[in-house]
Amino acid sequence: MKINLLKFLLCLSSLAFITTSNAQMQPIEEVFEPAGTFSAEEFTKVAVLQWAPNASAPIEDQVLADQFKANNISILESYIREAAAKGAKYISTPEFGIVGYPDIPELPPAEDNFRNREDIKPYVETVPGKSSNHFSNLALELGVYIQFGMAEKDSVTDLYYNTVVVIDPNGEVAAKYRKQHLFQIEHDYLEEGTSNVTFQTPFGKVGLVICSDVYDYSVLEKYKLEQIDVLSLSTSWTENNTGWGYFTTAATKTSAYVLAANHDYYPDSGVIYPDGTTQSHIRQSTGLAYGYLPNK
């Protein structure tokens, strides 16, 4: 769910709450990349993107929705190319990065979201489809893994899902994961996913989650039992600036590295060691953070 932070703060009536929120949003000393030497023979460089669309998703207009998605894809591609040029072989981007979220005038800013299937209908796509084909071509060109978030329509059931797709360096779909723990009114326009998803990479077994899935310890426990090496999280955090604690807990719960790619309105993105300590961590910056995962 997208929240315009400035509008949100202005509409609050309690000065005390504003002060608390501002305190929680204090800048940190950002770590864009861990110090030290990480040889390519022993480690794979990865990147996570902290970014959100700079406009609100238009609803009820297919032409405008297609233009909006195309612009977001273009911006995502520019960051992916930047990360690949700096040596990243796995590049993760935020939840619903292609889609974004709408600004609905009759709703309070904190509740801006798609309200029903009709609102999000212009944005849903199948996999394979136009967006996944675009990133397949890009992954093949650059020789990297690309993780991106989209609104998916099941071609058989016509149900809609909050989905992340991972394309491998051969341009093939390595994994497709549907969010299992929907957040609040997402239930009004999306269906829940029903299973964890893993896939193999040169740096081990990767499991996928989306945003509020990290609330659900049963999801994390299943991934631990599957002995994943990496948990890759695409997210759009909406509650103050508390995401990092959930992200580090996910690392310790799964005993896996966590790659957290977040939107930048309630930020916190980076790469986390399995013991919950920080490898990279950005908060106030829009852009890329990097990490290194041991090869298997």
N, C-alpha and C positions, 0 to 999 in steps of 0.2 A: 504494500500500500504506500503510495507516495504522500509525503507530507511536506508542504512548503513551510520551512522552519520559520521564516520571517513572519508570514501570515499567522502561523500558529502562535508565536510569542505575542504578537500584537492583539490577538483575540482573547488572550488569557486575562482574567479579571484579578487574579491574585498576584500581587507583587512578590510575595514570598515564594510562590511557585516559580515565577520567572527567575528569581535569584538562584533557586535550586537548580533549575534547568541550565542556566548559564554556567553554574559551577560544574555541572556534569559535562559541559561541552568545552572545557578548557583544552587548549592545544597541548600536544605532547612533543617530546623530542623524537621526531620521526626517524625510523630506520628504513631506508628505501632498499637496502641490500646488506646482508650480513658481512662483517669484516672477515678477512682471512682468505686463504687460497683453497679453491675447490676445483680440482682437476677434472677435465671432461671425461677422463677414463673412469673416474670413481663417482662422479656426481652428474645429475641432470639439472640444468638451470630451468626454473619455472617462473612464471609471472602471474600476478593477480591484478585486476583492474578495479580501481575505485572511481566510479563515474555514474552519472544518471543523465537521461535525456534533458536537454536544456529548455524544453517546452512540454506542454501537457498534451496527452494523447487526444486527438479529436475523435469524437464518437459519432455514430450514425451517418458516416460518410465514407464509403469505400475508397474513393479516389484520394481524399485527404489522409486516410489511414495508411494507404499504400505509400504515399509520399513521405509520411512521418516515419514509417518503418524503414524505407529506403535511406532516409537521412541518418537514422540511428545505425543502420548497418554500415554505412560509409564511415561514420565516426568510430565504430568498433573496429572496423578494418584498419583504420589509421593507427589505432593503439596496438593492434595485433602485429602490424608491420613493424612498429617501433620496438616492441618486445622481441620479435624474431631477429631484428637487426642487432639487438644487444645479446643474442645468444640463447634466449629462452626457447625451450622445446615443448613446453606445455603452457598454454596461456588460458587462464580462466577469467570469465567476465561475469557481471552481476545477473541476478534473477530478473527475468522479464526485460532484459536489456534491449531487445528489439522492439518491445511493445511499449514500455513505459506505463504511466498511469494518467488518467484524465483529471482535469479540474472541473468539477461539476458545480456551477454557481449556487444552486439551491442547497448544497451540502456544506457543513462546516469544513474548513480546510483539513482538519484531522481525519475526516471521513472520506476524503476524495478517493474514489476507487470505482472500478466497474461495478454496476449495480445488478446486472442480470446478463443473460446470454446475448441479448440483442445489443447491449453496449459493446461487448467484446467481439461480437461476430465478425466485424471487419478485419480483425487482427489474427484470427486463428488460421493455422496452416497444418497441412499434413507433413509427415516425414517419411520419405523424401518429399521435398517441395521447394519453392523458390528460394527461401532463406537458407535451408540446409544445403541446397545445391551451391549457393554462393560461397558458403564457408567450406564446403568440400573442395571447391576449386582453389580457394585461398590456402587451405591446409596443404593440398598437394603441391601448390606452387612454392610454398615456404618450407615444406617438410617439417611441419609442427602439428601438435595436438591443439585443437581449439574447442573450448567449452563455452557454449552460449545459451542464453535463456530465451524462451519463446512461449507463445500461447499455441498449444497443439490441438488439432481436431483429429480424433480417431476416424479414419476413413471408413471403418466398418460400422461403428456404433454411433457416430456423430456426437460423441461426448467430448467435452473440452477439458484440457489439463494445463496446469502450470508445469512446464517441462524444461529440462536442460538436456542438450544434445552434445555429445563429444565426437568430433571428427578426428580421425587418426591421420598420420602423415601421408598415407596413401590416398587420402580423400574419401575414405570409407567411414560410415557411421560405426564408431566403436561402442557407443552406449547411448541409451535414451532413458532418462529417469523422470518419472512423474511424481510431483510433490505429494507426500503422504499425509502430512499434518497441516491441513489448510488453516489459514489465519482468519478468524472472524468471518466477515462477509464474503470471503472467497467461496464459501459454500453456496452462495447464491448464484454463482455462474460457472463454477468449476466442479469437477469430480475429483475424488481422492485417488492417488495412486495406491497400489496394493502391495508393492514389493520393493526391497532393496535391489540395487543394481551394482555389479562390479565388473571390471574388465582389467586385463593385464597390460602392463607397460614395461619398458626397460627398467623403471624404478619401482616395480612391484605391482601389487594388486591395488586398484583404486576403487573406492566407493563414492557414491554421489549423494548429496543432500541439498535441499533448498530451504533456506531461511528457517522458518519455525519448526522444521523437522528436528532441529537441534534441541528443541524443548522435550522431544519424545525420547526418553532414555531407552525405550524398547527398540527403537530404530538403531540407536548407537550400539546397544548391546548386541544386536544381531550382526552388525558390522564387525564388532570385536570378535565374535564367535567365528566369523568368516575370515578372520586374521588378515584384514586389510592392512596395507602399509601406508596408504594415503586416503584421507577423507577430503574431497573437494567440494566446497560449499559455495554456491551462488546464492546471494541474499539481497534483500532490500529491507534493511532494518528500519523499524518505525517507532521504537520506544527509547526516547532520550538518547544517551550515548552508552548504553549498557551492553552492546553486542559482544565486545571483546571477552568478557567473562564467560559468556556462553560458548564462544569459539574455543577458548582455552580448555574449558570443561569437556567439550567434544573431543579434543585431542587426548586428554587423560582417560576419558571413558572408553575410547577406541584403541588407545595405545598406538596412535597413528599420527603422522604429520597431518596438519590441517592447512588447506589453501582456502583463504577467505576472501572472496571478491564481492564487494558491497557497493551499494549506491552511496552517493556522497552527501546526502542531506542529513542523515544520522549516521555518520561515518564510522569507520574502523575496518581496515583491511590489512592483510599480511599473511605471512607464512609462520606456522607455529610448530615447534618440536613436539614429539609425542608426550613429553613430560609437562607440556603446557607452557614452556618458556618461549620467548620470542626469538624468531629468526629475522623477520622484518615486520614492521608495523607502521602504517600511515593513518592519519586521522584528518588533519585539516587540509590535506592536499588532494586534488583530483589528479589521477594518473596511475602509474604502475609502481608496484613493489615487487621485489624479486626474492627468490630463495633457491636453495639447492637441496635436492633429494638424492640419497645414496642409491647408486645403481645396484641392481640385483645380479 
